[in-house]
Amino acid sequence: MKGQPVVIKIGGSVLDQLHPDFFQECVQLRQKGCHPVVVHGGGPSINRLQERLGMKPVFREGLRVTDDDDLELVEMVLAGRINKHLVTRLEQVGGEAVGVSGVDRNLIQVRKKSPALGWVGEVEKVNLSFLQVLIRQGWIPVVASIGVDRHGQHYNINADTVAGALARELKAEKMILVTDVPGIRTDTQKTDTVLSHVSVAQVENMVKTGAIHGGMVPKVMAAVSGLQASVQEVVILDGRSPGSLSLYSNKEGAGTRIGLKEEEGYDTVSYLST
């Protein structure tokens, strides 16, 4: 991965459970000559704050319905608290990080996805030159998944979608989806066994049959979108596990790798939670 942009998406469900070494591993990628770009969600934190304020989270097809009040809260949590928390953690271990949202310099330009979803955006364009300036400075961009349309209206965007769009535009070699599960499971009842590798065709079939469902669907579809562009490989790995990012970057195997081609079918590996 040396010399290449690597998009690392940190899921909201794992933010509070990341292994203490995770941020050091991100910084080590930069020190090895890679160019990590971090994208983050924050769904659980948004839910908690909504509930504290007497607001009820509403979802349709896995996406948060976002009205004016919801959007204000989403921006507060994502671009304010979580984004700056991640920047601080990276800086504490020697990284040079800069926190932005998709609104800054029109980084992520969007259109409304559906009137039924309110202020939920679909990515139309990425301001690649702005992102490249940050990367050339040697900084680690930390991107909150908020976008803006041509009229200046802000939007909530699915963070997996943002990661896929940035990976495509950057022509990133790798995209890493950091979650609170060890990868794609062959059987949801057997939590200690995951797929080591699947192809795009296999993923699409598993979504169709329901073998992949729920919150894993937008992750794998973002992976498919990236792979159909220029991304060579996507991996879904467990951010709670010590050394998972280093193991993957050292090609020692971690999580589930998704590629364009099959590798001996649905290989499985054992996983023991720590």
C-alpha positions as CSV (number, residue, x, y, z in Angstrom):
1,M,0.0,0.0,0.0
2,K,3.0,2.3,0.1
3,G,2.5,5.6,-1.6
4,Q,-1.2,5.0,-2.2
5,P,-4.3,6.6,-0.6
6,V,-6.0,4.2,1.8
7,V,-9.6,5.1,2.8
8,I,-10.4,3.9,6.4
9,K,-14.0,4.1,7.3
10,I,-14.7,3.9,11.1
11,G,-18.3,2.8,11.8
12,G,-20.3,4.6,14.5
13,S,-21.0,1.3,16.3
14,V,-17.3,0.7,17.0
15,L,-16.1,4.3,17.9
16,D,-16.3,3.8,21.6
17,Q,-14.8,0.3,21.4
18,L,-11.8,0.8,19.3
19,H,-8.7,-1.0,20.6
20,P,-6.2,1.5,22.1
21,D,-3.6,0.6,19.5
22,F,-5.9,1.4,16.6
23,F,-4.9,5.1,16.2
24,Q,-1.2,4.2,16.5
25,E,-1.6,1.7,13.7
26,C,-3.3,4.5,11.5
27,V,-0.3,6.8,12.1
28,Q,2.1,4.0,11.4
29,L,0.5,3.6,7.9
30,R,1.3,7.2,7.2
31,Q,4.9,6.7,8.5
32,K,5.3,3.8,6.2
33,G,4.5,6.1,3.2
34,C,0.7,5.3,2.8
35,H,-1.8,8.1,2.8
36,P,-4.7,7.2,5.1
37,V,-8.0,9.1,4.7
38,V,-10.4,8.5,7.6
39,V,-14.1,8.7,7.2
40,H,-16.4,8.2,10.2
41,G,-20.1,7.7,11.1
42,G,-21.7,8.2,14.4
43,G,-25.2,6.7,14.4
44,P,-25.3,5.3,17.9
45,S,-24.1,8.7,19.4
46,I,-26.7,10.5,17.4
47,N,-29.4,8.1,18.6
48,R,-28.4,8.6,22.2
49,L,-28.5,12.4,22.0
50,Q,-31.9,12.3,20.2
51,E,-33.3,10.1,22.9
52,R,-32.0,12.4,25.7
53,L,-33.7,15.3,24.0
54,G,-37.0,13.4,23.6
55,M,-36.6,12.9,19.9
56,K,-37.2,9.5,18.3
57,P,-34.8,8.2,15.6
58,V,-36.6,7.1,12.5
59,F,-35.1,4.9,9.8
60,R,-36.2,3.9,6.3
61,E,-34.3,1.1,4.5
62,G,-31.4,1.6,6.9
63,L,-31.1,5.3,6.4
64,R,-31.9,8.0,9.0
65,V,-34.9,10.2,8.2
66,T,-33.5,13.7,8.8
67,D,-35.6,16.8,9.3
68,D,-34.4,20.3,10.2
69,D,-34.0,19.5,13.9
70,D,-32.3,16.1,13.2
71,L,-29.9,17.7,10.8
72,E,-28.8,20.3,13.4
73,L,-28.1,17.5,15.8
74,V,-26.4,15.3,13.3
75,E,-24.0,18.1,12.4
76,M,-23.3,18.8,16.0
77,V,-22.4,15.2,16.8
78,L,-20.5,14.3,13.6
79,A,-18.7,17.4,12.6
80,G,-18.3,18.7,16.2
81,R,-17.8,16.1,18.9
82,I,-16.8,12.9,17.0
83,N,-14.7,14.4,14.3
84,K,-12.6,16.4,16.8
85,H,-12.3,13.5,19.1
86,L,-10.8,11.4,16.3
87,V,-8.4,14.1,15.4
88,T,-7.3,14.4,19.0
89,R,-6.7,10.7,19.3
90,L,-4.5,10.7,16.1
91,E,-2.6,13.7,17.3
92,Q,-1.9,12.1,20.7
93,V,0.0,9.3,19.1
94,G,2.1,11.4,16.8
95,G,-0.2,11.9,13.8
96,E,-0.8,15.1,11.9
97,A,-4.6,15.1,11.4
98,V,-7.0,17.7,10.2
99,G,-10.8,17.3,10.7
100,V,-13.2,18.4,8.0
101,S,-16.8,17.7,7.0
102,G,-18.0,17.4,3.4
103,V,-19.2,21.0,3.6
104,D,-15.7,22.4,3.8
105,R,-14.5,23.6,0.4
106,N,-17.5,21.7,-1.0
107,L,-15.6,18.5,-0.4
108,I,-18.7,16.3,-0.8
109,Q,-21.4,17.7,-3.2
110,V,-24.7,16.0,-3.0
111,R,-28.3,16.0,-4.2
112,K,-31.4,15.0,-2.2
113,K,-31.7,11.2,-2.1
114,S,-35.5,11.0,-1.6
115,P,-38.1,13.5,-0.3
116,A,-39.3,10.8,2.1
117,L,-35.9,10.8,3.8
118,G,-35.7,14.6,4.3
119,W,-32.1,16.0,4.4
120,V,-30.4,12.8,3.3
121,G,-27.9,13.3,0.5
122,E,-26.6,11.2,-2.4
123,V,-23.0,12.0,-3.4
124,E,-22.7,13.6,-6.8
125,K,-19.2,15.0,-6.8
126,V,-16.0,15.1,-4.7
127,N,-13.7,18.1,-4.5
128,L,-10.6,16.0,-5.2
129,S,-8.2,18.9,-5.4
130,F,-8.9,20.0,-1.8
131,L,-8.4,16.4,-0.5
132,Q,-5.2,16.1,-2.4
133,V,-3.8,19.3,-0.9
134,L,-4.3,17.9,2.6
135,I,-2.7,14.6,1.6
136,R,0.3,16.3,0.0
137,Q,0.9,18.2,3.2
138,G,1.3,14.9,4.9
139,W,-1.8,15.3,7.0
140,I,-4.4,12.6,7.8
141,P,-7.8,13.9,6.7
142,V,-10.6,13.0,9.0
143,V,-13.9,13.4,7.2
144,A,-17.4,13.7,8.8
145,S,-20.1,12.5,6.5
146,I,-22.0,15.8,6.0
147,G,-22.5,17.1,2.5
148,V,-23.7,20.2,0.7
149,D,-25.8,20.9,-2.4
150,R,-25.3,23.7,-5.0
151,H,-27.7,25.9,-3.0
152,G,-25.7,25.6,0.2
153,Q,-28.1,23.2,1.9
154,H,-26.4,20.7,4.2
155,Y,-27.2,17.0,4.2
156,N,-26.7,13.9,6.2
157,I,-24.9,11.2,4.2
158,N,-24.4,7.5,4.9
159,A,-20.7,7.2,5.9
160,D,-20.2,4.0,4.0
161,T,-21.3,5.8,0.8
162,V,-18.9,8.6,1.6
163,A,-16.0,6.2,2.0
164,G,-16.8,4.5,-1.3
165,A,-17.1,7.9,-3.1
166,L,-13.7,9.1,-1.7
167,A,-12.0,5.8,-2.5
168,R,-13.2,6.0,-6.1
169,E,-12.2,9.6,-6.7
170,L,-8.8,9.1,-5.0
171,K,-8.3,5.9,-7.0
172,A,-7.4,4.3,-3.6
173,E,-5.8,0.9,-3.8
174,K,-7.5,-0.2,-0.6
175,M,-10.6,0.6,1.4
176,I,-10.8,-0.6,5.0
177,L,-14.2,-0.7,6.7
178,V,-13.7,-0.8,10.5
179,T,-16.6,-2.3,12.4
180,D,-17.6,-4.1,15.6
181,V,-17.7,-7.5,13.9
182,P,-14.8,-9.6,12.7
183,G,-16.0,-9.7,9.1
184,I,-18.8,-11.3,7.0
185,R,-20.1,-14.3,8.8
186,T,-21.2,-17.5,6.9
187,D,-23.7,-18.2,9.7
188,T,-25.0,-15.5,12.1
189,Q,-25.4,-18.2,14.7
190,K,-21.7,-19.1,14.6
191,T,-20.0,-15.9,15.7
192,D,-16.5,-17.3,15.7
193,T,-16.3,-18.1,12.0
194,V,-16.1,-15.5,9.2
195,L,-15.3,-15.5,5.5
196,S,-11.7,-14.7,4.7
197,H,-12.5,-13.7,1.1
198,V,-15.5,-13.1,-1.1
199,S,-15.9,-11.8,-4.7
200,V,-18.2,-9.1,-5.8
201,A,-20.4,-11.7,-7.5
202,Q,-20.6,-13.7,-4.3
203,V,-21.4,-10.6,-2.2
204,E,-24.2,-9.5,-4.6
205,N,-25.7,-13.0,-4.4
206,M,-25.5,-13.1,-0.6
207,V,-27.3,-9.7,-0.4
208,K,-30.0,-11.0,-2.8
209,T,-30.6,-14.2,-0.8
210,G,-30.5,-12.4,2.6
211,A,-27.3,-14.0,3.8
212,I,-26.0,-10.5,4.1
213,H,-28.5,-8.2,5.7
214,G,-29.1,-5.2,8.0
215,G,-26.2,-2.8,8.6
216,M,-23.8,-5.0,6.6
217,V,-25.6,-4.3,3.3
218,P,-24.5,-0.6,2.9
219,K,-21.0,-1.6,3.8
220,V,-20.7,-4.3,1.2
221,M,-22.5,-2.2,-1.5
222,A,-20.0,0.6,-0.9
223,A,-17.3,-2.0,-1.3
224,V,-18.8,-3.2,-4.6
225,S,-19.1,0.3,-5.9
226,G,-15.4,1.0,-5.1
227,L,-14.2,-2.2,-6.7
228,Q,-16.1,-1.6,-9.8
229,A,-14.2,1.7,-10.2
230,S,-10.5,1.5,-9.3
231,V,-10.2,0.1,-5.8
232,Q,-8.3,-3.2,-5.8
233,E,-9.5,-4.6,-2.5
234,V,-11.8,-3.8,0.3
235,V,-11.6,-5.4,3.8
236,I,-14.1,-5.5,6.6
237,L,-12.3,-5.9,9.9
238,D,-12.9,-5.6,13.7
239,G,-11.6,-2.4,15.2
240,R,-11.9,-3.9,18.7
241,S,-9.3,-6.6,18.0
242,P,-5.7,-5.7,18.8
243,G,-3.5,-5.4,15.7
244,S,-6.2,-5.9,13.2
245,L,-5.1,-2.9,11.0
246,S,-1.4,-3.8,11.2
247,L,-2.1,-7.5,10.4
248,Y,-4.0,-6.5,7.3
249,S,-1.4,-3.9,6.2
250,N,1.3,-6.5,6.7
251,K,-0.7,-9.0,4.6
252,E,-1.0,-11.4,7.5
253,G,-4.8,-11.7,7.1
254,A,-7.6,-10.1,9.1
255,G,-11.3,-9.7,8.6
256,T,-13.0,-10.4,5.3
257,R,-11.4,-9.3,2.0
258,I,-13.7,-8.4,-0.9
259,G,-12.2,-8.6,-4.4
260,L,-13.4,-8.6,-8.0
261,K,-12.4,-12.3,-8.5
262,E,-13.1,-15.4,-6.5
263,E,-10.4,-17.1,-4.5
264,E,-11.3,-20.7,-4.0
265,G,-14.9,-20.0,-3.1
266,Y,-16.1,-19.1,0.4
267,D,-13.0,-19.7,2.5
268,T,-13.6,-19.4,6.2
269,V,-11.3,-18.6,9.1
270,S,-11.8,-18.9,12.9
271,Y,-12.0,-15.8,15.0
272,L,-11.6,-15.6,18.7
273,S,-12.8,-12.4,20.4
274,T,-10.4,-10.8,22.8
